[in-house]
């Protein structure tokens, strides 16, 4: 198991200024998710989404040979997770979230980079995902990775009947040497 590390600032919004002044750094690690992580993952999931995944869905992801699941930790605390499936030459981003106190510190970007690296190692050519039509913040984030809206799934979300945009990106255009760790645009 490979663990990736990156230094990040603590992000407790109330203490952010004070911690920044101390320039205290913490190490972000990305590792494989296990069953023992589900309690922490579910805590983040429940406050992040209107219709959160159940423990059973996460267990199914963990038991599937097609699925790859990682957690991001800071000082052993789980602060985010990403779940994706690789099927032949496509990767489908199924779920990604970061604890609300650790957002905007590049953790989601590091998890996306891990997904891309894993995908490239397996010869993936394309990446896809669904996103709520109203989730403009997520769409802007995905666009940084070269994702473009290519279709609509009508009434995709059962809780509200909201449509989902289907977004696609070309994984081959991604360069690990890119300092921003994003897909290159044409």
C-alpha positions in Angstrom: 0.0 0.0 0.0 1.4 3.4 -1.0 0.8 6.3 1.3 1.1 9.8 -0.3 2.1 12.7 2.0 1.7 16.4 1.7 2.0 19.1 4.3 -1.3 21.1 5.0 -2.2 23.8 7.4 -4.8 22.9 10.1 -8.1 24.2 9.0 -10.3 24.7 12.0 -11.9 27.9 10.8 -11.9 29.5 14.3 -8.2 28.8 14.7 -7.0 29.2 11.1 -5.4 32.6 11.6 -3.7 31.6 14.9 -2.4 28.3 13.4 -1.2 30.1 10.2 0.8 32.5 12.3 2.4 29.6 14.1 3.1 28.1 10.7 2.5 24.7 12.2 2.3 22.2 9.4 0.5 18.9 9.5 1.0 16.0 7.1 -1.8 14.8 4.8 -1.7 11.1 4.0 -3.8 9.3 1.5 -4.2 5.6 2.1 -6.6 2.8 1.2 -9.9 2.9 3.0 -10.8 -0.1 5.2 -13.9 -1.3 7.1 -12.5 0.2 10.3 -12.7 3.7 8.7 -16.4 3.6 7.9 -17.6 5.3 11.1 -15.5 8.4 10.4 -16.3 8.3 6.7 -20.0 8.1 7.4 -19.8 11.1 9.8 -18.3 13.2 6.9 -20.8 11.7 4.4 -23.9 12.5 6.5 -23.0 16.2 6.9 -21.9 16.6 3.3 -24.8 15.2 1.2 -28.6 15.6 1.2 -28.9 11.8 0.6 -25.8 10.2 2.1 -24.6 6.8 1.2 -25.4 4.1 3.7 -22.8 1.9 5.5 -24.0 -0.9 3.2 -23.1 1.1 0.1 -19.6 1.8 1.4 -19.2 -1.9 2.3 -20.2 -2.8 -1.2 -17.6 -0.4 -2.6 -14.9 -1.9 -0.4 -15.7 -5.5 -1.4 -15.9 -4.8 -5.2 -12.8 -5.6 -7.2 -13.7 -2.7 -9.6 -13.8 0.0 -6.8 -10.9 1.9 -5.3 -11.5 3.8 -2.1 -9.0 6.1 -0.3 -9.1 8.2 2.8 -7.2 11.4 3.5 -5.8 11.7 7.0 -4.2 14.5 9.0 -2.5 13.2 12.2 -4.4 9.9 11.9 -7.8 11.8 11.7 -9.8 11.0 8.6 -10.6 14.3 6.9 -11.8 13.1 3.5 -12.4 10.2 1.2 -12.8 9.3 -2.5 -14.5 6.3 -4.1 -14.1 5.5 -7.8 -14.6 2.5 -10.0 -12.3 1.5 -12.9 -14.1 -0.4 -15.7 -11.9 -1.3 -18.7 -10.6 2.1 -19.9 -12.9 4.4 -17.9 -12.8 5.6 -14.3 -16.1 6.6 -12.7 -15.8 9.0 -9.8 -18.6 7.8 -7.5 -18.1 9.8 -4.3 -15.7 12.4 -2.9 -15.9 14.6 0.2 -13.8 16.5 2.7 -14.6 17.2 6.3 -16.1 20.8 6.5 -13.3 22.0 8.8 -10.6 20.9 6.3 -12.0 22.2 3.1 -10.2 24.7 0.8 -6.7 23.3 1.7 -6.2 21.2 -1.4 -7.2 17.9 0.2 -9.9 17.1 -2.5 -7.3 18.0 -5.2 -4.8 15.6 -3.7 -7.5 12.8 -3.7 -8.3 13.6 -7.3 -4.6 13.4 -8.1 -4.5 10.0 -6.5 -7.5 8.8 -8.5 -5.8 10.1 -11.7 -2.5 8.4 -10.9 -4.2 5.1 -10.0 -6.2 5.3 -13.3 -3.2 6.0 -15.4 -1.4 3.1 -13.9 -4.2 0.9 -15.1 -4.4 2.3 -18.6 -7.6 4.4 -18.2 -8.4 6.8 -21.0 -11.5 8.6 -19.8 -13.0 9.8 -16.5 -16.7 10.4 -15.8 -19.0 11.5 -13.0 -22.5 12.8 -12.3 -23.1 16.1 -10.4 -26.2 17.8 -9.3 -27.3 20.5 -11.8 -27.4 23.0 -8.8 -23.9 22.1 -7.5 -21.9 24.8 -9.2 -19.0 24.7 -6.8 -18.4 21.1 -7.5 -18.7 21.7 -11.3 -16.1 24.4 -11.1 -13.8 22.1 -9.1 -14.2 19.3 -11.7 -13.6 21.7 -14.6 -10.1 22.4 -13.2 -9.4 18.8 -14.0 -10.7 19.1 -17.6 -14.2 17.7 -17.0 -16.8 19.0 -19.3 -20.6 18.6 -19.3 -21.4 16.1 -22.0 -25.0 15.0 -21.0 -27.9 15.1 -18.6 -29.5 12.4 -16.6 -33.1 13.6 -16.0 -34.5 13.3 -12.5 -31.3 11.4 -11.4 -31.5 12.4 -7.8 -34.4 10.6 -6.1 -34.6 13.0 -3.1 -35.4 16.1 -5.1 -35.9 14.8 -8.7 -33.0 17.1 -9.7 -31.2 16.4 -12.9 -27.5 15.4 -12.9 -25.0 16.7 -15.4 -22.7 14.0 -16.8 -19.2 15.2 -17.0 -16.2 13.6 -18.8 -12.5 14.2 -19.0 -9.7 12.8 -21.0 -7.2 11.1 -18.6 -4.5 10.9 -21.3 -4.2 14.7 -21.2 -3.2 14.7 -17.5 0.5 15.2 -16.8 1.9 14.3 -13.4 4.6 16.9 -14.0 2.0 19.6 -14.1 2.6 21.7 -11.0 -1.1 22.3 -10.5 -1.8 18.5 -10.8 -4.7 19.1 -13.1 -5.7 17.8 -16.5 -4.4 19.8 -19.5 -7.0 21.5 -21.6 -6.9 21.4 -25.4 
